[in-house]
Amino acid sequence: MPNERFDAVAAAYRDAGRLQARIAFHERFGGDVPDLHRRAWDRIDAPDDARVLEIGVGTGKHWRVNRDRVPPRWRATLTDRSPGMLDEARRALADTLPNASFEVADAMALSFEDASFDLAFAHHMLYHTTDPSVAAAELRRVLRPGSALHALTNGAAHLAEVHALAADVATAWPHVRVDTPDALSFTAENGATCLGAAFDHVERVVFDDALLVNEAEPLADYLASLVYIDDDALHGPVRAWLAAFARERLACGALVVHRACALFIAS
């Protein structure tokens, strides 16, 4: 990953604000489609007393939406590179996982011993590493034989309509940095190849659906989560422009936003 891309990721996940805006967007417009993390959980096959690792826990949404399905004897170790995100997850999961441990960790250099875990999660995070194949090898190392890694990621067409709007934002505001979906290193298209070098068996499960976006404020919030501004004086004008831009776009009718995700199960 280029340094500027890494810096953007670090800024985005220093705290939960940007990620919460993106999560809220999906929750608001997901309709009757079951949550992606609920659907992914259906594929888990692990012991009732499993030792479980998650890298890139973020806000802990994966656990929160499945709180009624977490085996009480699981021993969870939840990690993230961002101390701010870990603090958010610790607060959010105090009731769901009261005995979980939380650790700052680098997915490419895990401190855990070989064959320590019965299950690992790496949801929407392997593309944030500089080399997903190195992270995959580390995850294979810390998993016991016969155990599985579950990794969600996005496909090339994921949220294409929103990212087209983000390109319009970048054109209108050339002096601010707008995050774009280019150069993801671990995707629905190449994930099996990335994981196949470390794991013997890789299964891909595709989850494609669409959002019907018909409210301007959540759309503006999502677009704002993609914008990074060094000049404090620009924050107000840019945010106001985004709100007007979202209203203008939806005045033409609801926006259909396609989601293209895949779950990889590697063992």
N, C-alpha and C positions, 0 to 999 in steps of 0.2 A: 504494500500500500504506500503511495507517495506520502511524504511527510505532511503535506497540506491536508490530505484526506484524513490522516491520523489525528492531526490537530483539530479538525472539524468534529471528528467523533468524540474526542476528549471533551470538547466544549459542549457538545450535545448531551453528553451523559454525565456531566459534572454533578448535576442534581436531576430531580425527576420531572422538572417542569415541561421540557420539550417532549419527553416520552409520554407523559400523561396526556398532553394535547393530542398526540397521535393515537393513543389507546382510546381516548374519548371519542375521537372521530369514528373509529371502527365500531365502538359500542353504540354510538348514536344512530348509525345508518346501516347496521348489520341486519336489521329486519328480523325475520324468523329463522335465519340461518344459525345453527348452533355455533357457539364460540369455537374458534379454531383450536384453542387449547383443550377444550372439552373433546373435540373430535380426535385430536392427537392422543389424548390420554387413553382412549379406547384401545390403543395398540400396545399398551404396556403389558409386559409379562415379566414379573419380578417377584421374589419371595416376600412373604408378609413381614419378614424381619430384615428386609434389605437395607444395606448401607448405600445411600444415594448421594450422588454428586451433581450439582448444577454449576456450570460456568456461565457467567453473564446473567445473574438472577434478575437484574433490573429492578422493577417495582414489585416483583414477586407475583405478577398476574397469573402466571402458569399455575401457581399453587392456590391462589385465591379463588379462581374460578372452579377449581377442583377440590375445594376444601372438604366436601362431603365424601370424597373418594380416596383420601390419603390414608393408607393403612396406619393405625396408631403405633405400630412397632417399627416403622421405618425410622432410620437414623439419617438425617439429612445434613449435608455440608453444602452451604450455599456460598458461592464466590462471585466476585466482580472485581474489575480493575479499579472501579470508582468507589472511594470511601463514601461519597455522598449517596450513591445508589444503594450501597449496603445499609446505610442508616435508614433509608426509606424502606427497604425490604424488611429490615428488622422490626420496624414499627408496624408495617402492614401485615406481617405474618406472626405477630406475637401470639395470637389465638390459634391460628392454623397450625403452626409448627413451633410450639413453645420450647421444645428441646433442641431445635436446630442450632448448628454452629455457623457463624458468618466469618468469612476470611477474604481479605484482599488477595487476589491471585492473578497470575498471568497464565492464560490458557496454553501458551507455548512453552512454559517452564513450570509445571505444577510441582509443588513441594511434597506431594503425597507419595507414599511407598507404592511399589508395584503391586498389582492385584488387590487393591484396597476396597473396591466398590463393586456392587452388584448391578448398578444401573447408573447411567449418566445422561444428563440433559444439556444440550447446547442450542437453545432456541433463539433464532434470529441474532446470532452473535458471531458465528465463525467467519462471516465476511468482514468482521471488524478486526480480525487478526491480520498481521502482515503476511502470514503464510499458513493457510488452513491445513495444509498437509502436515505441517509440524504440530499443530494443535491436535489433529486427528491421531497422530502417532503418540502424543502424550496421553490422550484419552484412552487409547488402546492399552497403553502401559499400565494405567492405574485401574483398569477394569479387570475383574477376574475372568478366567476362561469361561466362555459361554454366556457372558453378560453382554448387554447391549447399550449402545449409544443411541439416543433419540435426538435428532437435530432438525428443527424447522428452519426453512429459509424461503426467500422470495424468488419468483421467476422473472424473466426479462419483461414480461407484460404487466407486472404487478403495479397497480396504481398509475398506469401510464397516463391517464387523463389528468390526474393531479399534477404529475411531473411536467406535463405539457404547460399547465398553468404556471408552474414554478419557473419554467423557461421564460414565460412572459414577464414574470416578476424580475428576473435577472436582466432582461432587456430594458425594462423601465427604470431599474435602479442599478446601473452598472458599477456603482461604487460600494455596493454591499455584496457579501458573499452568500450565494444561494446554494444549498446542498442539492446535489443531483444524484440520480440513481446509477450513474455510470461507474464502471470499473469495479463492481462487486466481485469479490474473488471466490465466493461460494454461493452458488445459485441452484435453483431447481434443475437447471440444464446440466451443470457440471458437477453437482454434489456427489454423485455416485463415483465419478472418477477421482475426486479429491479424497473420498473416504476409502476407496478401494485399495489404495496403496498400503493402508494400515490394517484394514479389516478384511476378513475372508468373505463375508456375506453382506451385501448392501441391498436393502429393499427401499423402493421409492413409492410413496403414497401421495397422490396429487389432490390438492384442494383448490378448486377454482370456483369462484362465485362473483357476485357484484354488489356494490353499494348503490343506493339511490339517494344522492345528496340533494336536499331541497331546503337547507337552511344556510344562510350566509355566514353567521358567526363561527360555527364549528369549522367551516371551510377556511375562513380567514385565520383561525387559530392554528389549523394544520399548516397552512402556508407559512405562517409566522414561525413555526417550529423549524422550518427549513432555512431561515434567514439569520445571518450572523453579521452584526453591525459593530464596528469598532468605535464609531463616532456616536456618542450618547445623544447628541443633538438630533440625530436622524431617527431615533427610535419612534418618537411620536408621529412624525410625518409618514414614515414607512408603514406603521401599524394602521394609521387612518386610511392610507392608500389601499392597503390589503383589504380592509373592511369594505370600502367602496368597490374595489375590484371584484370581490366575491359577490356582492349584491348585484352588480352589473351582469356578471356571468350567469347567475341564477335567474335573472329577470327573463332570460330566454327560455327558461324551463329547467327542470331538475337535471343534474349531471349524473350520468351513469359512470361509475368508477369500477373497473374490473380488478379483481384480486386474483393473483396467481401465486400459490404457495405450494410447497412440497415438504413432506416429512420424510426424512431418511432414518431408517433403522439399520444400524450397522453392528455386526457381531463377529 
